[in-house]
């Protein structure tokens, strides 16, 4: 049995591509009035924004990708898979509750915070403490990933409060959060334990 099915590679690699591609195209549609250094992704998905449908579609696709990856990542601990899936649901909620064209939105902001938190803690919750685990599910890399995401979230809060480079900070942390599931899936697919043993009777039978 493979640690993860090969199809899990598609949603996991699609997540960062769709997210980054979505905000890139939406920013181009927004034009020079949009400042990607200081302004957040939510501005691109706000009601009335030129790139509203592009960014909203990217967030919906991102949420579905996280859900599918969590489903296929059977080598991870259940708590981590639930947290990753919860992050996917939060992305769907963020897309379905866009920020208004001016001012803030408590529902949108709350969903975004929950999503940030779930996607930050899922690596630690998914960790496998057995010595035979793929590197992406080992405690040290998992803790490092959570630490990077947590530091990025703190950076984003600081930049938002100081009216600084909030857009850069948000893009950093969301890019890393969307990329890490792909890295974990790759580590599982490349792990020796994911390949059927040639001498295993069940593996031999399955190839007939």
Backbone as CSV, one residue per row, in Angstrom:
resi,resn,N_x,N_y,N_z,CA_x,CA_y,CA_z,C_x,C_y,C_z
1,UNK,0.838,-1.201,0.000,0.000,0.000,0.000,0.879,1.259,0.000
2,UNK,0.568,2.210,-0.868,1.259,3.485,-0.837,0.773,4.311,0.351
3,UNK,1.680,5.167,0.868,1.314,6.009,1.996,0.254,7.019,1.595
4,UNK,0.314,7.475,0.354,-0.733,8.354,-0.198,-0.987,7.907,-1.634
5,UNK,-2.207,8.039,-2.123,-2.466,7.713,-3.531,-1.825,8.750,-4.445
6,UNK,-1.459,8.322,-5.629,-0.790,9.241,-6.561,-1.669,10.435,-6.932
7,UNK,-2.994,10.248,-6.920,-3.868,11.359,-7.322,-3.769,12.530,-6.354
8,UNK,-3.280,12.297,-5.116,-3.155,13.385,-4.142,-2.137,14.422,-4.591
9,UNK,-1.265,14.034,-5.522,-0.277,14.982,-6.016,-0.931,16.130,-6.781
10,UNK,-2.010,15.837,-7.500,-2.655,16.866,-8.324,-3.255,17.998,-7.488
11,UNK,-4.133,17.711,-6.498,-4.667,18.829,-5.715,-3.611,19.546,-4.885
12,UNK,-2.602,18.804,-4.412,-1.588,19.439,-3.571,-0.704,20.400,-4.364
13,UNK,-0.359,20.040,-5.609,0.450,20.951,-6.417,-0.406,22.068,-7.008
14,UNK,-1.694,21.804,-7.190,-2.585,22.821,-7.765,-2.849,23.961,-6.788
15,UNK,-2.821,23.666,-5.485,-3.160,24.687,-4.485,-2.288,25.936,-4.593
16,UNK,-0.940,25.825,-4.522,-0.140,27.055,-4.642,-0.218,27.689,-6.019
17,UNK,-0.340,26.864,-7.067,-0.415,27.409,-8.430,-1.678,28.247,-8.600
18,UNK,-2.807,27.728,-8.120,-4.080,28.446,-8.257,-4.109,29.702,-7.398
19,UNK,-3.573,29.603,-6.173,-3.585,30.764,-5.286,-2.727,31.898,-5.840
20,UNK,-1.476,31.579,-6.173,-0.563,32.609,-6.664,-1.011,33.112,-8.033
21,UNK,-1.449,32.190,-8.882,-1.957,32.616,-10.187,-3.192,33.479,-10.060
22,UNK,-4.057,33.153,-9.094,-5.273,33.924,-8.883,-4.997,35.351,-8.473
23,UNK,-4.114,35.534,-7.482,-3.877,36.917,-7.053,-3.039,37.691,-8.080
24,UNK,-2.250,36.997,-8.881,-1.481,37.689,-9.929,-2.407,38.232,-11.012
25,UNK,-3.322,37.389,-11.492,-4.259,37.823,-12.531,-5.211,38.887,-11.989
26,UNK,-5.712,38.688,-10.764,-6.636,39.660,-10.173,-5.973,41.017,-9.985
27,UNK,-4.690,41.012,-9.603,-3.966,42.279,-9.435,-3.778,42.980,-10.778
28,UNK,-3.545,42.218,-11.835,-3.413,42.813,-13.165,-4.730,43.450,-13.601
29,UNK,-5.840,42.785,-13.283,-7.149,43.347,-13.623,-7.449,44.598,-12.798
30,UNK,-6.923,44.627,-11.583,-7.141,45.785,-10.707,-6.411,47.013,-11.222
31,UNK,-5.245,46.796,-11.838,-4.489,47.906,-12.398,-3.585,48.580,-11.383
32,UNK,-3.006,49.713,-11.745,-2.031,50.395,-10.881,-2.608,50.930,-9.577
33,UNK,-3.922,50.994,-9.474,-4.524,51.478,-8.221,-4.289,50.499,-7.073
34,UNK,-4.019,49.270,-7.402,-3.804,48.253,-6.371,-2.322,48.158,-6.039
35,UNK,-2.010,48.185,-4.739,-0.627,48.089,-4.269,-0.427,46.734,-3.604
36,UNK,0.214,45.770,-4.272,0.374,44.433,-3.696,1.296,44.391,-2.487
37,UNK,2.070,45.448,-2.289,2.958,45.490,-1.124,2.170,45.787,0.144
38,UNK,1.250,46.721,0.071,0.520,47.163,1.248,-0.892,46.594,1.362
39,UNK,-1.497,46.258,0.247,-2.888,45.811,0.270,-2.968,44.283,0.259
40,UNK,-3.998,43.766,0.908,-4.137,42.325,1.091,-4.847,41.664,-0.089
41,UNK,-4.871,40.341,-0.045,-5.555,39.567,-1.077,-7.059,39.806,-1.020
42,UNK,-7.584,40.054,0.179,-9.019,40.266,0.344,-9.515,41.443,-0.476
43,UNK,-8.650,42.434,-0.689,-9.041,43.583,-1.498,-9.361,43.138,-2.923
44,UNK,-8.606,42.162,-3.422,-8.825,41.671,-4.779,-10.132,40.896,-4.902
45,UNK,-10.569,40.296,-3.781,-11.798,39.497,-3.791,-12.991,40.261,-3.236
46,UNK,-12.846,41.568,-3.032,-13.933,42.368,-2.482,-15.020,42.585,-3.529
47,UNK,-16.238,42.810,-3.042,-17.350,43.102,-3.950,-17.005,44.301,-4.831
48,UNK,-17.252,44.156,-6.113,-17.032,45.268,-7.029,-15.627,45.374,-7.567
49,UNK,-14.692,44.592,-7.048,-13.323,44.649,-7.544,-13.266,44.049,-8.956
50,UNK,-12.415,44.596,-9.827,-12.334,44.061,-11.203,-11.959,42.585,-11.250
51,UNK,-11.140,42.149,-10.299,-10.718,40.752,-10.279,-11.486,39.903,-9.292
52,UNK,-12.704,40.352,-8.928,-13.498,39.661,-7.899,-13.690,38.183,-8.225
53,UNK,-14.145,37.892,-9.434,-14.455,36.502,-9.787,-13.190,35.658,-9.916
54,UNK,-12.108,36.261,-10.352,-10.848,35.519,-10.466,-10.341,35.112,-9.087
55,UNK,-10.290,36.074,-8.156,-9.767,35.773,-6.830,-10.714,34.881,-6.050
56,UNK,-12.013,35.107,-6.211,-12.995,34.250,-5.537,-12.893,32.815,-6.049
57,UNK,-12.767,32.667,-7.357,-12.608,31.328,-7.928,-11.342,30.645,-7.454
58,UNK,-10.256,31.422,-7.331,-8.994,30.854,-6.852,-9.113,30.377,-5.410
59,UNK,-9.816,31.138,-4.572,-9.996,30.741,-3.170,-10.883,29.506,-3.055
60,UNK,-11.923,29.434,-3.880,-12.777,28.245,-3.870,-11.984,27.012,-4.298
61,UNK,-11.186,27.159,-5.343,-10.364,26.042,-5.812,-9.327,25.654,-4.767
62,UNK,-8.762,26.644,-4.091,-7.786,26.371,-3.030,-8.407,25.537,-1.922
63,UNK,-9.616,25.912,-1.507,-10.295,25.158,-0.458,-10.555,23.722,-0.863
64,UNK,-10.996,23.510,-2.090,-11.247,22.152,-2.581,-9.957,21.344,-2.654
65,UNK,-8.868,21.987,-3.060,-7.574,21.305,-3.133,-7.129,20.830,-1.749
66,UNK,-7.284,21.688,-0.741,-6.901,21.296,0.621,-7.767,20.135,1.119
67,UNK,-9.048,20.165,0.803,-9.938,19.083,1.224,-9.535,17.763,0.576
68,UNK,-9.250,17.786,-0.708,-8.854,16.567,-1.415,-7.507,16.053,-0.920
69,UNK,-6.581,16.977,-0.666,-5.271,16.560,-0.157,-5.405,15.927,1.221
70,UNK,-6.220,16.521,2.076,-6.439,15.956,3.416,-7.055,14.565,3.328
71,UNK,-7.930,14.365,2.373,-8.562,13.068,2.186,-7.536,12.011,1.756
72,UNK,-6.648,12.395,0.849,-5.683,11.437,0.337,-4.464,11.224,1.209
73,UNK,-4.192,12.144,2.124,-2.965,12.077,2.924,-3.159,11.130,4.110
74,UNK,-3.353,9.845,3.810,-3.694,8.886,4.845,-2.515,8.514,5.731
75,UNK,-1.292,8.872,5.331,-0.128,8.602,6.176,-0.059,9.553,7.360
76,UNK,-0.748,10.693,7.292,-0.712,11.685,8.362,-1.654,11.304,9.488
77,UNK,-1.377,11.829,10.675,-2.267,11.605,11.806,-3.619,12.248,11.522
78,UNK,-4.668,11.636,12.061,-6.031,12.081,11.760,-6.251,13.535,12.151
79,UNK,-5.708,13.948,13.297,-5.909,15.334,13.746,-5.355,16.326,12.731
80,UNK,-4.221,16.001,12.138,-3.638,16.881,11.135,-4.463,16.929,9.871
81,UNK,-4.979,15.774,9.462,-5.827,15.740,8.267,-7.105,16.548,8.476
82,UNK,-7.664,16.460,9.673,-8.871,17.231,9.983,-8.563,18.727,9.958
83,UNK,-7.407,19.108,10.517,-7.030,20.525,10.533,-6.802,21.044,9.119
84,UNK,-6.140,20.247,8.280,-5.922,20.653,6.885,-7.253,20.783,6.147
85,UNK,-8.134,19.807,6.351,-9.459,19.902,5.743,-10.235,21.096,6.257
86,UNK,-10.091,21.387,7.561,-10.745,22.565,8.127,-10.219,23.853,7.515
87,UNK,-8.913,23.878,7.219,-8.353,25.038,6.531,-8.951,25.197,5.143
88,UNK,-9.216,24.070,4.489,-9.869,24.126,3.187,-11.282,24.669,3.279
89,UNK,-12.022,24.227,4.298,-13.385,24.734,4.505,-13.349,26.237,4.785
90,UNK,-12.373,26.677,5.570,-12.243,28.108,5.870,-11.992,28.917,4.604
91,UNK,-11.189,28.373,3.678,-10.949,29.072,2.417,-12.242,29.208,1.615
92,UNK,-13.071,28.170,1.653,-14.367,28.244,0.972,-15.251,29.323,1.601
93,UNK,-15.246,29.384,2.937,-16.061,30.382,3.636,-15.561,31.793,3.329
94,UNK,-14.233,31.965,3.319,-13.657,33.281,2.995,-14.098,33.719,1.599
95,UNK,-14.119,32.768,0.665,-14.533,33.103,-0.702,-16.013,33.440,-0.775
96,UNK,-16.833,32.737,0.005,-18.282,32.949,-0.033,-18.725,34.148,0.804
97,UNK,-17.837,34.644,1.673,-18.122,35.833,2.484,-17.069,36.898,2.205
98,UNK,-17.029,37.426,0.998,-15.980,38.397,0.648,-16.104,39.680,1.448
99,UNK,-14.978,40.363,1.563,-14.969,41.657,2.250,-15.714,42.686,1.408
100,UNK,-16.320,43.681,2.051,-16.987,44.744,1.282,-15.965,45.598,0.554
101,UNK,-16.439,46.399,-0.368,-15.534,47.244,-1.148,-14.843,48.287,-0.290
102,UNK,-15.440,48.640,0.834,-14.806,49.577,1.774,-15.133,49.127,3.197
103,UNK,-14.179,49.308,4.084,-14.380,48.880,5.463,-14.053,47.413,5.647
104,UNK,-14.250,46.923,6.852,-13.940,45.536,7.156,-15.190,44.688,7.291
105,UNK,-14.983,43.397,7.488,-16.078,42.457,7.666,-15.682,41.483,8.755
106,UNK,-16.464,41.432,9.840,-16.150,40.547,10.958,-16.219,39.087,10.528
107,UNK,-17.228,38.721,9.741,-17.371,37.322,9.313,-16.215,36.910,8.405
108,UNK,-15.873,37.766,7.456,-14.763,37.470,6.555,-13.453,37.363,7.340
109,UNK,-13.215,38.332,8.216,-11.988,38.336,8.998,-11.882,37.138,9.922
110,UNK,-13.009,36.754,10.546,-13.006,35.605,11.457,-12.701,34.314,10.714
111,UNK,-13.306,34.140,9.540,-13.043,32.942,8.738,-11.585,32.884,8.306
112,UNK,-11.016,34.037,7.957,-9.613,34.079,7.541,-8.689,33.715,8.706
113,UNK,-8.995,34.222,9.893,-8.173,33.925,11.083,-8.226,32.433,11.405
114,UNK,-9.417,31.862,11.369,-9.562,30.420,11.633,-8.764,29.613,10.614
115,UNK,-8.842,30.010,9.346,-8.090,29.317,8.312,-6.591,29.409,8.519
116,UNK,-6.106,30.613,8.851,-4.690,30.802,9.149,-4.253,29.858,10.264
117,UNK,-5.041,29.811,11.336,-4.683,29.014,12.507,-4.657,27.518,12.178
118,UNK,-5.687,27.030,11.487,-5.755,25.604,11.170,-4.617,25.177,10.241
119,UNK,-4.320,26.002,9.242,-3.249,25.658,8.311,-1.873,25.802,8.939
120,UNK,-1.779,26.577,10.025,-0.506,26.713,10.728,-0.224,25.523,11.640
121,UNK,-1.260,24.969,12.256,-1.042,23.889,13.232,-1.137,22.500,12.622
122,UNK,-1.660,22.375,11.401,-1.866,21.027,10.863,-0.564,20.239,10.707
123,UNK,0.591,20.865,10.368,1.805,20.047,10.257,2.173,19.350,11.565
124,UNK,2.070,20.063,12.679,2.397,19.464,13.974,1.388,18.388,14.332
125,UNK,0.119,18.644,14.085,-0.916,17.661,14.411,-0.811,16.421,13.522
126,UNK,-0.265,16.578,12.326,-0.165,15.458,11.388,1.094,14.634,11.583
127,UNK,2.014,15.097,12.433,3.326,14.467,12.562,3.225,13.016,13.027
128,UNK,4.107,12.203,12.480,4.231,10.779,12.836,5.552,10.613,13.573
129,UNK,5.481,10.221,14.827,6.677,10.129,15.651,7.423,8.813,15.533
130,UNK,6.992,7.960,14.639,7.727,6.716,14.412,8.959,7.006,13.557
131,UNK,10.001,6.252,13.751,11.243,6.506,13.029,11.157,6.255,11.547
132,UNK,10.126,5.551,11.102,10.006,5.197,9.685,9.133,6.170,8.901
133,UNK,8.756,7.286,9.497,7.851,8.231,8.839,8.561,8.969,7.708
134,UNK,7.825,9.372,6.660,8.407,10.239,5.620,8.886,11.538,6.239
135,UNK,9.884,12.157,5.640,10.470,13.343,6.269,9.449,14.461,6.459
136,UNK,8.482,14.583,5.567,7.484,15.644,5.691,6.541,15.461,6.858
137,UNK,6.510,14.272,7.441,5.643,14.002,8.587,6.439,13.758,9.872
138,UNK,7.734,13.952,9.827,8.537,13.793,11.033,8.376,15.012,11.931
139,UNK,8.567,14.842,13.229,8.289,15.934,14.175,9.080,17.215,13.914
140,UNK,10.378,17.101,13.637,11.194,18.312,13.487,10.796,19.147,12.273
141,UNK,10.696,18.566,11.067,10.234,19.372,9.932,8.820,19.910,10.131
142,UNK,7.959,19.117,10.768,6.581,19.570,11.003,6.553,20.759,11.943
143,UNK,7.362,20.676,13.002,7.439,21.800,13.949,8.026,23.033,13.279
144,UNK,9.042,22.833,12.434,9.651,23.961,11.726,8.643,24.629,10.797
145,UNK,7.840,23.822,10.110,6.832,24.388,9.209,5.812,25.212,9.976
146,UNK,5.345,24.680,11.106,4.392,25.426,11.926,5.007,26.712,12.455
147,UNK,6.289,26.658,12.838,6.977,27.847,13.348,7.088,28.920,12.274
148,UNK,7.393,28.514,11.043,7.498,29.479,9.939,6.143,30.133,9.671
149,UNK,5.089,29.313,9.665,3.748,29.857,9.433,3.326,30.788,10.567
150,UNK,3.652,30.395,11.798,3.311,31.249,12.936,4.059,32.569,12.893
151,UNK,5.350,32.508,12.541,6.136,33.740,12.430,5.603,34.625,11.320
152,UNK,5.188,34.006,10.213,4.610,34.786,9.123,3.319,35.466,9.519
153,UNK,2.498,34.769,10.309,1.248,35.368,10.777,1.516,36.554,11.693
154,UNK,2.516,36.421,12.580,2.885,37.540,13.467,3.383,38.715,12.643
155,UNK,4.194,38.429,11.653,4.705,39.476,10.757,3.546,40.196,10.074
156,UNK,2.562,39.437,9.610,1.409,40.033,8.949,0.645,40.959,9.893
157,UNK,0.438,40.528,11.131,-0.276,41.358,12.109,0.486,42.652,12.368
158,UNK,1.810,42.540,12.514,2.631,43.733,12.772,2.545,44.709,11.609
159,UNK,2.682,44.190,10.393,2.630,45.065,9.212,1.249,45.694,9.041
160,UNK,0.200,44.943,9.383,-1.156,45.487,9.282,-1.349,46.627,10.273
161,UNK,-0.899,46.436,11.499,-1.048,47.475,12.517,-0.207,48.712,12.213
162,UNK,0.947,48.504,11.567,1.839,49.627,11.241,1.551,50.225,9.864
163,UNK,0.510,49.674,9.179,0.175,50.119,7.823,1.398,49.993,6.904
164,UNK,2.098,48.876,7.058,3.302,48.626,6.276,3.062,47.621,5.166
165,UNK,4.010,46.700,4.999,3.966,45.741,3.892,3.089,44.543,4.231
166,UNK,1.834,44.809,4.525,0.906,43.735,4.895,0.678,42.770,3.731
167,UNK,0.651,43.290,2.514,0.445,42.441,1.351,1.575,41.445,1.158
168,UNK,2.803,41.889,1.376,3.958,41.004,1.244,3.923,39.916,2.315
169,UNK,3.641,40.320,3.553,3.595,39.354,4.651,2.503,38.324,4.441
170,UNK,1.337,38.779,3.994,0.231,37.845,3.770,0.565,36.871,2.646
171,UNK,1.170,37.370,1.588,1.519,36.495,0.476,2.582,35.473,0.872
172,UNK,3.498,35.880,1.724,4.516,34.937,2.189,3.883,33.778,2.952
173,UNK,3.061,34.100,3.941,2.514,33.040,4.792,1.504,32.185,4.039
174,UNK,0.678,32.786,3.201,-0.308,31.987,2.463,0.365,31.114,1.399
175,UNK,1.439,31.616,0.798,2.174,30.798,-0.173,2.772,29.577,0.511
176,UNK,3.375,29.789,1.673,3.985,28.668,2.394,2.921,27.676,2.851
177,UNK,1.802,28.184,3.326,0.726,27.300,3.778,0.151,26.475,2.628
178,UNK,0.091,27.040,1.447,-0.442,26.299,0.301,0.586,25.326,-0.266
179,UNK,1.881,25.606,-0.061,2.940,24.772,-0.617,3.274,23.576,0.270
180,UNK,3.132,23.721,1.586,3.562,22.656,2.492,2.824,21.329,2.274
181,UNK,1.499,21.306,2.055,0.853,20.019,1.788,1.455,19.299,0.591
182,UNK,1.821,20.033,-0.445,2.474,19.429,-1.612,3.798,18.793,-1.221
183,UNK,4.582,19.478,-0.404,5.872,18.945,0.023,5.689,17.671,0.842
184,UNK,4.655,17.639,1.677,4.390,16.446,2.477,3.974,15.282,1.583
185,UNK,3.111,15.560,0.616,2.669,14.506,-0.305,3.867,13.938,-1.075
186,UNK,4.733,14.807,-1.567,5.917,14.352,-2.306,6.799,13.484,-1.416
187,UNK,6.980,13.898,-0.162,7.819,13.112,0.750,7.221,11.729,0.982
188,UNK,5.908,11.641,1.011,5.253,10.344,1.206,5.389,9.464,-0.032
189,UNK,5.240,10.070,-1.217,5.341,9.299,-2.454,6.773,8.809,-2.697
190,UNK,7.754,9.585,-2.237,9.156,9.208,-2.433,9.686,8.305,-1.325
191,UNK,8.910,8.140,-0.264,9.361,7.339,0.869,9.410,5.863,0.479
192,UNK,10.485,5.150,0.865,10.582,3.719,0.507,9.379,2.896,0.951
193,UNK,8.790,3.247,2.086,7.659,2.485,2.591,6.409,2.621,1.752
194,UNK,6.408,3.577,0.794,5.221,3.773,-0.038,5.203,2.850,-1.246
195,UNK,6.314,2.133,-1.468,6.390,1.252,-2.629,6.130,-0.183,-2.205
196,UNK,5.271,-0.910,-2.901,5.009,-2.301,-2.546,6.268,-3.142,-2.618
197,UNK,6.438,-3.997,-1.645,7.579,-4.900,-1.611,7.396,-5.973,-2.684
198,UNK,8.435,-6.238,-3.473,8.337,-7.238,-4.535,8.102,-8.635,-3.980
199,UNK,8.536,-8.861,-2.731,8.376,-10.173,-2.128,7.095,-10.307,-1.328
200,UNK,6.312,-9.228,-1.285,5.070,-9.248,-0.519,4.013,-10.000,-1.326
201,UNK,3.441,-11.102,-0.783,2.437,-11.855,-1.524,1.249,-11.024,-1.959
202,UNK,0.809,-10.073,-1.083,-0.345,-9.245,-1.448,-0.009,-8.329,-2.600
203,UNK,1.240,-7.776,-2.589,1.650,-6.889,-3.677,1.748,-7.676,-4.976
204,UNK,2.284,-8.929,-4.870,2.394,-9.758,-6.058,1.032,-10.088,-6.627
205,UNK,0.084,-10.402,-5.720,-1.255,-10.734,-6.167,-1.939,-9.555,-6.837
206,UNK,-1.695,-8.336,-6.293,-2.341,-7.144,-6.846,-1.844,-6.810,-8.239
207,UNK,-0.630,-7.280,-8.578,-0.086,-6.983,-9.903,-0.563,-7.965,-10.965
208,UNK,-1.216,-9.042,-10.552,-1.675,-10.035,-11.510,-2.975,-9.577,-12.184
